Amino acid sequence: MDRTLLLVDDEEHVSAALERLLRYDGYRILRANSARQGLEILASHEVGVVISDQRMPEMSGVEFLTRVKELYPETIRIVLSGTADFDSVKEAINQGAIYKFFSKPWDNEVLRVDVMEAFWRQELAHEKEHLLQEIQAANDQLAQVNLELAAAMESKDRQIERVAHYDALTGLPNRILFLDRLEQELARAHRDNHMVAVLSLDLDRFKQINDSYGHPVGDQLLQAVAGRLSGQVRACDTVARTAGDEFGLVLTDLKAAHDAAEVAQKLLDSFVHNPISAGDSEIFVTLSMGISIYPLDGLNTATMLKNAEAAQHQAKDEGRNNFQFYAEHMNATAWQRLNLETELRRAIEREEFTLHYQPKVDMDSARIVGMEALLRWQSPERGLVMPGEIIPLLEETGLILPVGEWVLRAACRQARAWQVAGLSNIHIAVNLSTLQFRQPDFAGLVLGILNENGLDPALGEIELELTESLLMSNAEGAIDTLNKLHGSGIRISIDDFGTGYSSLSYLKRFPISSLKIDQSFVHDLSSDRDDEAIVAAIIALGHSLGLGIIAEGVETVGQLAQLRKMGCNEMQGYLFSRPVPSAEMTYLLQKGETLNGSVGG
């Protein structure tokens, strides 16, 4: 490496003497007679060491070397001065602007050694920087290798996941993933009081097709069947290939068993009327299907699948191209329903029913502004029974009338108790059945119960929730009843909006205060564009009619954020609170629990 030394002194004889002393040590020596000239040389040459006189016109040596440090920090800086100037350079030495200080006259050998040491120091700094750059480059290369390795491992994991959980021929979930999803849906159905259907499907006479057309055509046929099945169900449902020519379906969030029957019939129709092109042939395919319903036909994955497969075999025995519900369910239901009806009648007499309350929270204030009263049966034999297990039978037997009236009275008593406790401006929403709503002078019954409990309808402590189907079953009669209730100040909300059928012209005529977005649209709000569009349309429709919008089934922060962005007014769901007994609800109200505090932000 070329060692370049710059000598800066306004006295020619001093710089000449230094040059004579140092030239034989192998340095390339440059000279400047002022600080200005020294800076010009530094700008055009790579200088390792600078030796400068302290006393120079225009700029002192300390000032010059301080400037050199700012512009060329790797250049080593030495100052020459008289003994009397030491105080003026001491601070610069302490601050690191100057590496060495020599007083005049200097010791030649000491100066030579110190200059040589200065170059060593400068070269070591260069080598250190070079090593650091090499280390950094090696680290960057290693990081890139690690990234590539991680990406390769992730890709391999995805491949392994695909092989482990998906069918290679059709791309559908395999039996392992099918059972896993079924287990998850059963857990969710238990929590949310929904029904789940398992459909076991078998292609009729598939062996004959394979033998006649060959396995390649048989494979194409299976792929086409997989695509057609997937196209006939919702995104939230699961279609899987569980065996050679057998497929499984999981239908979620069912309101009743006949919902599964409608899907099964739609699947049968889609095959029987439309042949499948495979190879050079068009082949008509029929299906035999068995259906099991949770919780009627089983409470776990093994039982549900076993019973669906048993029903599928029965469909085969019935001549193929049909579906059958699990037979034991049909045979045992009559006795079970009779026994349950007896227990329910006894429960009314013994007052075994209770109410749980799920809060409704205002999106803007994040505070509880209301709640939905939800029926529970505290059975001595069965434990806590959810409404999904008893409401259909209550409606079928007419027991929904005394139970519904009890619910309304219990909600009014609780509203009055909270009012007396100083917890005001809270409304309780009570669900109504079609039978209740069609009672003669139903409006008078409701107003009488409110009056018995000392509640003013105009204060809004009680709100009534009705479904679209209830309203549309007798729209003109409904309008008359709703007008009487609304005229007294009672608020009306449409529950599960968007899942039934409604006429917008009637919707405009109904005296409604709010719409509740069904949780089936909220569940996949963040991932399903169709659901997002439906929710946005419901909110826009409601706001255009001056209605409040409530989203039910809100379970994630992502759903909450999206609903807020869309302008939804209130939310209800497990993200804030599950349905709770009145004592826990009282605690939440007294505590002033907020949505932000509940979800941690």
C-alpha positions in Angstrom: 0.0 0.0 0.0 1.3 3.5 -1.0 2.0 5.5 2.2 1.3 9.2 1.5 2.3 11.8 4.0 1.2 15.4 3.9 3.3 18.1 5.5 1.6 21.5 6.2 3.7 24.4 7.4 3.9 28.1 6.4 7.7 28.0 7.1 9.5 26.4 4.1 12.6 25.4 6.0 10.5 23.4 8.6 8.6 21.4 6.0 11.9 20.9 4.1 13.6 19.6 7.2 10.7 17.2 7.9 10.8 15.9 4.3 14.6 15.3 4.5 14.1 13.4 7.8 11.2 11.2 6.6 11.9 10.6 2.9 14.1 7.6 3.4 11.3 5.7 5.3 9.5 5.1 2.0 6.8 7.7 2.2 5.3 9.6 -0.7 5.5 13.1 0.7 3.3 16.0 -0.3 3.8 19.6 1.0 1.5 22.5 1.6 2.3 26.0 2.9 -1.1 26.7 4.3 -4.2 25.0 5.7 -6.2 26.0 2.6 -3.6 24.4 0.3 -3.5 21.3 2.5 -7.3 20.9 2.2 -7.0 21.1 -1.6 -4.3 18.4 -1.6 -6.5 16.2 0.6 -9.4 16.6 -1.8 -7.4 15.1 -4.6 -5.1 12.6 -2.9 -5.6 9.7 -0.5 -3.4 10.7 2.4 -2.6 8.4 5.3 -1.0 10.9 7.8 -1.0 14.7 8.1 1.7 16.6 10.0 0.7 20.3 10.5 2.2 23.3 12.2 0.1 24.9 14.9 0.9 28.5 14.1 -0.2 29.4 10.6 -2.0 32.4 9.1 -5.7 32.2 8.3 -6.3 28.9 10.1 -4.4 27.3 13.1 -3.2 23.8 13.0 -5.9 22.7 15.5 -8.6 24.2 13.4 -7.1 22.7 10.2 -6.8 19.2 11.7 -10.3 19.4 13.2 -11.6 20.1 9.7 -9.5 17.2 8.4 -11.1 14.9 11.0 -14.6 16.0 9.8 -13.8 15.4 6.1 -11.3 12.5 6.3 -11.8 10.7 9.6 -9.5 7.8 8.6 -6.5 10.2 8.1 -4.1 10.2 11.1 -3.5 13.8 12.4 -0.2 15.1 14.0 0.4 18.7 15.1 3.8 20.4 15.6 4.0 23.4 17.9 6.1 25.2 20.4 5.8 24.3 24.1 3.9 27.5 24.8 1.1 26.3 22.5 0.3 23.1 24.3 -2.7 24.5 26.1 -4.3 25.5 22.8 -4.0 22.0 21.4 -4.7 20.0 24.6 -8.6 20.2 24.1 -8.3 19.0 20.5 -6.2 16.1 21.6 -8.8 15.1 24.3 -11.6 15.3 21.7 -9.7 13.1 19.3 -9.1 15.7 16.6 -5.3 15.2 17.0 -3.5 11.9 17.3 0.0 13.2 18.4 1.5 16.4 19.5 5.2 17.2 19.0 6.9 20.3 20.3 9.7 22.1 18.5 12.5 21.2 18.3 11.5 17.6 17.9 13.5 14.4 18.5 14.1 12.9 15.0 14.0 9.3 16.0 10.9 9.7 18.1 9.2 11.5 15.3 10.1 8.9 12.8 8.9 6.1 15.0 5.6 7.9 15.8 4.9 8.6 12.1 5.6 5.0 11.2 3.2 4.0 14.1 0.6 6.4 12.8 0.7 4.7 9.4 0.5 1.3 11.0 -2.6 2.5 12.9 -4.2 3.8 9.7 -3.5 0.6 7.8 -4.9 -1.5 10.7 -8.0 0.5 10.6 -8.3 -0.1 6.8 -7.8 -3.9 7.4 -10.4 -3.9 10.1 -12.9 -2.1 7.9 -12.1 -4.6 5.1 -12.6 -7.5 7.4 -15.9 -6.1 8.7 -17.1 -5.7 5.2 -16.1 -9.3 4.4 -17.9 -10.5 7.6 -21.0 -8.5 6.7 -21.0 -9.9 3.2 -20.6 -13.4 4.6 -23.5 -12.7 7.0 -25.6 -11.4 4.2 -24.9 -14.4 2.1 -25.6 -16.7 5.1 -28.9 -14.8 5.7 -29.9 -15.3 2.1 -29.0 -19.0 2.3 -31.1 -19.3 5.5 -34.0 -17.5 3.7 -33.8 -19.8 0.8 -33.5 -22.8 3.1 -36.6 -21.6 5.1 -38.5 -21.1 1.9 -37.6 -24.5 0.7 -38.6 -26.1 4.0 -41.9 -24.2 4.0 -42.6 -25.4 0.4 -41.7 -28.9 1.5 -44.0 -28.6 4.5 -46.8 -27.4 2.3 -46.2 -30.4 0.0 -46.2 -32.8 2.9 -49.4 -31.1 4.3 -51.0 -31.5 0.8 -50.0 -35.1 0.5 -51.1 -35.8 4.1 -54.5 -34.1 3.9 -55.6 -33.9 0.3 -56.5 -36.5 -2.3 -54.0 -36.5 -5.1 -56.5 -37.3 -7.9 -59.3 -34.8 -7.1 -57.6 -32.2 -5.0 -60.3 -32.6 -2.4 -59.7 -33.0 1.4 -59.0 -36.7 2.2 -60.6 -38.7 5.0 -58.1 -37.4 7.6 -58.9 -33.8 6.9 -62.6 -34.5 6.5 -62.7 -36.0 10.0 -60.7 -33.1 11.4 -63.1 -30.5 9.9 -66.1 -32.5 11.0 -64.8 -32.5 14.6 -64.3 -28.7 14.4 -67.8 -28.1 13.1 -69.4 -30.3 15.7 -67.6 -28.3 18.4 -68.8 -25.0 16.9 -72.3 -26.4 16.5 -72.4 -27.4 20.2 -71.3 -23.9 21.1 -73.6 -22.0 18.8 -76.6 -24.3 19.0 -76.6 -25.2 15.3 -77.3 -28.5 13.4 -74.6 -30.1 11.3 -75.3 -32.7 8.6 -72.9 -35.4 7.4 -73.6 -36.8 4.0 -72.0 -40.1 2.8 -72.1 -40.4 -1.0 -71.3 -43.3 -3.2 -71.2 -43.5 -7.0 -73.7 -46.0 -8.2 -72.1 -48.9 -10.3 -68.7 -47.2 -10.4 -67.0 -50.6 -10.7 -69.0 -51.3 -13.8 -67.9 -48.0 -15.3 -64.3 -48.7 -14.5 -64.5 -52.2 -16.0 -66.2 -50.9 -19.1 -64.3 -47.7 -19.9 -61.0 -48.3 -18.1 -59.3 -46.7 -15.1 -58.1 -43.5 -16.9 -61.8 -42.7 -17.7 -62.8 -43.7 -14.2 -60.2 -41.2 -12.8 -61.5 -38.4 -15.1 -65.0 -39.3 -13.9 -64.0 -39.0 -10.2 -62.4 -35.6 -10.9 -65.5 -34.4 -12.7 -67.7 -35.6 -9.8 -65.5 -33.8 -7.3 -65.8 -30.6 -9.2 -69.6 -30.9 -9.5 -70.1 -31.6 -5.8 -67.9 -28.7 -4.8 -69.9 -26.4 -7.1 -73.2 -27.3 -5.5 -72.4 -26.4 -1.8 -71.4 -23.3 0.1 -67.9 -22.2 0.7 -68.3 -22.9 4.4 -69.2 -26.6 3.7 -66.7 -29.4 3.2 -66.5 -31.8 0.3 -64.0 -34.7 0.6 -63.0 -37.9 -1.1 -63.1 -40.4 1.7 -62.5 -43.6 -0.3 -62.2 -44.9 -3.9 -65.7 -43.9 -5.2 -67.0 -42.5 -1.9 -67.3 -38.8 -1.0 -68.2 -37.1 2.3 -69.9 -33.7 2.9 -70.2 -31.6 6.0 -73.0 -29.1 5.9 -72.8 -26.5 8.6 -75.1 -24.0 10.4 -78.3 -25.8 9.5 -81.6 -24.6 11.0 -83.4 -27.9 10.5 -82.9 -31.4 9.1 -84.8 -30.7 6.0 -82.1 -28.2 5.0 -79.8 -31.2 4.5 -82.5 -33.0 2.5 -82.7 -30.0 0.1 -79.0 -30.1 -0.5 -79.1 -33.8 -1.1 -81.9 -33.5 -3.6 -80.1 -30.7 -5.4 -77.0 -33.0 -5.7 -79.1 -35.9 -7.0 -80.7 -33.6 -9.6 -77.4 -32.1 -10.8 -76.2 -35.6 -11.7 -79.3 -37.3 -13.0 -80.0 -34.6 -15.6 -76.5 -33.8 -16.7 -74.1 -36.5 -18.0 -70.3 -36.2 -17.3 -67.9 -36.1 -20.2 -65.0 -38.4 -19.6 -62.6 -39.5 -22.4 -64.7 -39.7 -25.6 -67.8 -40.7 -23.7 -70.7 -39.0 -21.9 -71.6 -41.0 -18.8 -74.7 -40.6 -16.6 -73.9 -41.0 -13.0 -76.2 -41.4 -10.0 -75.5 -41.2 -6.3 -76.6 -43.0 -3.2 -76.5 -40.8 -0.1 -76.9 -41.3 3.6 -77.5 -38.4 6.0 -76.8 -38.1 9.7 -77.8 -35.0 11.7 -76.0 -33.5 14.7 -77.1 -33.6 17.5 -79.9 -36.0 16.7 -77.9 -38.9 15.3 -74.6 -38.6 17.2 -72.4 -36.3 19.2 -69.0 -37.2 17.8 -67.3 -37.7 14.5 -67.1 -41.5 14.6 -70.8 -41.9 15.4 -71.9 -39.3 12.9 -69.8 -40.8 10.0 -70.8 -44.4 10.9 -74.5 -43.5 10.9 -74.3 -41.6 7.6 -72.6 -44.6 6.0 -75.3 -46.9 7.4 -77.9 -44.6 5.9 -76.0 -44.7 2.6 -76.1 -48.4 2.5 -79.9 -48.2 3.1 -80.1 -45.9 0.1 -78.4 -48.5 -2.0 -80.9 -51.1 -0.8 -83.7 -48.8 -1.7 -82.7 -48.9 -5.4 -79.9 -46.3 -5.6 -80.2 -42.7 -6.8 -81.8 -41.5 -3.6 -80.9 -40.3 -0.1 -81.9 -41.7 3.3 -81.7 -40.2 6.8 -80.2 -42.4 9.5 -82.9 -45.0 10.1 -82.5 -45.2 13.9 -83.1 -41.5 14.1 -86.5 -41.9 12.4 -87.5 -45.0 14.4 -86.5 -43.7 17.8 -87.6 -40.1 17.4 -91.3 -40.6 18.2 -90.5 -42.0 21.6 -87.8 -39.5 22.3 -90.0 -36.5 21.3 -92.9 -37.8 23.4 -90.6 -38.1 26.4 -89.1 -34.7 25.7 -92.5 -33.1 25.5 -93.5 -34.6 28.8 -90.3 -33.2 30.4 -90.9 -29.8 28.9 -94.5 -29.6 30.2 -93.1 -30.6 33.7 -90.4 -27.9 33.3 -93.0 -25.2 32.7 -94.8 -26.3 35.9 -91.6 -26.5 37.9 -90.2 -23.2 36.5 -87.0 -24.9 35.3 -86.4 -22.3 32.5 -84.0 -19.5 32.9 -82.6 -16.6 30.8 -79.1 -15.9 29.8 -78.2 -12.5 28.3 -75.7 -11.7 25.6 -74.6 -8.0 25.5 -75.0 -5.7 22.5 -72.2 -3.1 22.3 -72.2 0.2 20.5 -69.4 0.4 18.0 -68.7 4.1 18.6 -68.8 4.3 22.4 -67.7 0.6 22.9 -70.2 0.4 25.8 -73.0 -2.0 26.4 -76.3 -0.6 25.2 -78.5 -3.6 25.3 -78.7 -7.4 25.3 -80.5 -10.3 23.9 -82.5 -12.6 26.3 -81.8 -16.2 25.4 -83.8 -19.2 26.7 -82.1 -22.0 28.7 -83.6 -25.1 30.3 -82.0 -26.1 33.5 -83.1 -29.8 33.4 -82.5 -32.0 36.5 -81.7 -34.9 34.2 -80.2 -33.3 31.1 -78.3 -30.3 32.6 -78.3 -27.0 30.9 -80.2 -27.5 27.6 -79.7 -25.0 24.7 -82.7 -23.6 22.8 -81.8 -25.3 19.5 -82.6 -28.6 21.1 -86.1 -27.7 22.3 -87.5 -24.7 20.3 -88.6 -26.8 17.3 -90.6 -29.2 19.6 -92.0 -26.2 21.6 -93.3 -24.7 18.4 -94.7 -28.0 17.1 -96.6 -28.7 20.3 -97.7 -25.2 21.0 -95.7 -25.0 24.2 -93.9 -22.1 22.8 -96.9 -19.9 23.8 -96.6 -20.4 27.6 -92.8 -20.5 27.4 -92.6 -17.4 25.2 -94.9 -15.5 27.6 -92.7 -16.6 30.5 -89.6 -15.3 28.6 -91.2 -12.0 28.1 -92.3 -11.7 31.8 -88.9 -12.8 33.0 -87.1 -10.2 30.8 -89.5 -7.5 32.0 -88.8 -8.4 35.7 -85.1 -8.3 35.1 -85.4 -5.0 33.2 -87.3 -3.5 36.2 -84.7 -4.9 38.7 -81.9 -3.2 36.7 -83.9 0.0 36.5 -84.4 0.0 40.3 -80.6 -0.7 40.7 -79.8 2.5 38.7 -78.8 0.6 35.6 -81.0 2.5 33.1 -80.9 3.1 29.4 -80.4 -0.6 28.7 -82.9 -2.5 26.4 -83.5 -6.2 26.4 -84.3 -7.9 23.1 -86.8 -10.8 23.3 -87.2 -13.2 20.4 -90.7 -14.0 19.2 -92.0 -17.1 17.4 -94.7 -17.1 14.7 -97.2 -18.7 17.0 -96.8 -16.0 19.6 -97.0 -13.2 17.1 -100.2 -14.6 15.6 -102.1 -14.6 19.0 -105.2 -12.5 19.1 -104.4 -9.0 20.5 -100.7 -9.9 20.9 -99.9 -6.3 21.2 -102.2 -6.0 24.2 -100.6 -9.0 25.8 -97.1 -7.4 25.5 -98.2 -4.0 26.8 -100.1 -5.7 29.7 -96.9 -7.6 30.8 -94.8 -4.3 30.6 -97.4 -2.5 32.7 -97.5 -5.3 35.3 -93.7 -4.9 35.8 -93.9 -1.1 36.0 -92.1 -0.5 32.6 -92.9 2.4 30.3 -92.9 1.1 26.7 -91.7 4.5 25.5 -88.4 4.1 27.5 -87.3 1.2 25.3 -86.3 -1.3 28.0 -87.9 -4.1 26.0 -87.3 -4.7 22.3 -88.9 -7.4 20.2 -87.0 -9.4 17.6 -88.8 -11.1 14.7 -87.6 -13.0 11.7 -88.2 -12.1 8.1 -90.2 -15.2 7.5 -92.5 -14.4 10.5 -93.2 -11.0 9.1 -93.8 -12.1 5.5 -96.1 -15.0 6.4 -98.9 -12.5 7.0 -97.5 -9.2 6.0 -100.7 -7.1 6.3 -101.6 -8.6 9.7 -98.0 -8.1 10.9 -98.1 -4.4 9.9 -101.2 -3.9 12.1 -99.7 -5.6 15.1 -96.3 -3.9 14.7 -98.0 -0.4 14.4 -99.7 -1.0 17.7 -96.5 -2.0 19.4 -94.5 0.8 17.7 -97.1 3.4 18.6 -96.6 2.6 22.3 -92.8 3.1 21.9 -91.7 -0.5 21.7 -88.8 -1.0 19.3 -88.9 -3.8 16.7 -85.8 -5.5 15.2 -85.6 -8.0 12.3 -83.4 -10.9 13.4 -81.2 -13.0 11.0 -81.8 -10.4 8.3 -80.8 -11.6 4.8 -81.4 -15.3 5.4 -85.1 -15.4 4.7 -87.1 -13.8 2.0 -88.4 -10.2 2.1 -90.0 -7.6 0.0 -88.3 -4.3 0.2 -91.7 -2.5 -0.3 -93.0 -4.2 2.8 -89.8 -3.6 4.6 -90.3 0.1 4.1 -93.8 -0.1 5.5 -92.9 -2.1 8.7 -92.2 0.2 11.7 -88.8 -1.3 12.3 -85.9 0.2 14.4 -83.0 -2.1 13.4 -81.8 -5.0 11.4 -79.6 -7.8 12.7 -77.1 -9.2 10.3 -77.1 -13.0 10.5 -73.9 -14.5 11.8 -73.6 -16.7 8.8 -72.6 -13.6 6.8 -70.3 -12.3 9.6 -68.4 -15.7 10.0 -66.4 -15.5 6.8 -66.6 -11.7 6.4 -62.8 -11.3 6.2 -62.3 -14.0 3.6 -65.5 -14.3 1.5 -66.1 -11.4 -0.9 -69.8 -12.4 -1.4 -70.4 -12.2 2.4 -68.6 -8.8 2.5 -70.8 -7.5 -0.3 -74.0 -8.8 1.3 -73.1 -7.2 4.7 -72.2 -3.9 3.0 -75.5 -4.0 1.1 -77.5 -4.7 4.3 -75.8 -1.8 6.2 -76.3 0.6 3.3 -80.0 -0.5 3.0 -80.6 -0.1 6.7 -78.9 3.3 6.9 -80.9 4.5 3.9 -84.1 3.6 5.7 -82.9 5.2 9.0 -82.4 1.8 10.7 -79.8 0.8 13.2 -77.6 -2.2 12.2 -76.5 -4.9 14.6 -74.0 -7.6 13.6 -74.4 -10.9 15.5 -71.8 -13.7 15.9 -68.8 -11.4 16.0 -65.9 -13.6 17.1 -62.7 -11.9 15.8 -61.0 -8.6 16.0 -60.8 -8.7 12.2 -64.6 -9.0 11.8 -65.0 -6.2 14.3 -62.7 -3.8 12.5 -64.3 -4.5 9.1 -67.8 -4.0 10.5 -66.7 -0.7 12.1 -65.3 0.4 8.8 -68.5 -0.5 7.0 -70.5 1.7 9.5 -72.2 -1.0 11.5 -73.8 0.5 14.7 -73.7 -2.4 17.2 -72.1 -5.8 17.6 -73.0 -8.9 19.5 -70.9 -12.0 19.9 -68.3 -14.1 21.7 -65.5 -11.5 21.0 -67.1 -9.4 23.8 -69.1 -11.9 25.8 -70.9 -15.2 25.6 -74.5 -15.3 26.8 -74.3 -15.1 30.6 -76.7 -15.5 33.6 -78.3 -12.4 35.0 -75.8 -12.1 37.9 -72.9 -12.0 35.5 -74.7 -9.5 33.3 -75.4 -7.3 36.3 -71.6 -7.4 37.0 -70.8 -6.4 33.5 -73.2 -3.5 33.6 -72.0 -2.3 37.0 -68.4 -2.6 36.0 -69.0 -0.6 32.9 -67.2 -3.2 30.7 -66.3 -1.8 27.3 -65.5 -3.4 24.0 -62.0 -1.9 23.9 -61.3 -3.3 27.4 -62.7 -6.7 26.5 -60.6 -7.2 23.4 -57.5 -5.5 24.7 -57.3 -2.4 22.5 
